[in-house]
């Protein structure tokens, strides 16, 4: 399995943290030298490990924001 290359372009924010220090974060990340995308996933405290996540284009993030703004919680 080939290694995944990534560069965190911008740290946007932390949504939550576990007792073990893992954090669910929203970041702007370039994966394998591609155009940066918005990325939501769990990261270990040292950022050596990551959980499964979801990447979104700017258009997808905007659509998600609209859905959330119109959602009743």
N, C-alpha and C positions, 0 to 999 in steps of 0.2 A: 504494500500500500504506500503510495507516495505521500510525502509530507505536505501538509496544508500550510501555505504561507499567508500571513495576514499582517496588516498594519492598522493599528487603531489611529485613525485620523483625528477624531474628536470624541472625547468622553462627554456624553450628554447628561446622563444621570443614573442614579441607583434607585431601583424600585423597591428592593427589599434585600435583607441579609439574613442568613441562617446563623445559628449558634456556632457552627463550625467555620464561619467566615466567608462562605460562598455568597456571592452577590449577583442578583438579577439586574443586569445593566442594559441601558440603551446607549449604543455607540454608533459612530459612523466609521465603518471599517472597509478597507480595501482587501479583498480576498484574491490571492494569487495574481497580484499586480493588475487587477481589473478596476473598473470604475467603482468608487466607494458606494456602499449601500448602508442603509440604516439597519442595525442588527440588535436583536433582543435575545439575550441568552444568559445563562449562569456562568460565572467565572470563579475559579478558586482564588484564594487570597493572594497567591503569588503569580496569578495569571498563567501558570504552567499548564493548567487543565481547563477545559470548557465543557459545558453541557450542550445538549442539542438546542438549537435556537431557530429563529426565523429571520430572514433578511428581506428588507423592503426597499423598493425604489422610492424616490421622492414622491412620485405620483401615488404609489400605494400607501405611503405613510400619510399623505394628505387625505386620501379616501378613508383610511382608518380613523384619522382624527375627526372627520365629519361624522362617521358612524358613532364614535364614542361621544361626541358632543350632543348627538340627537338621542342617545340612549338614556333611559331612566334607570338609575341604580338604586 
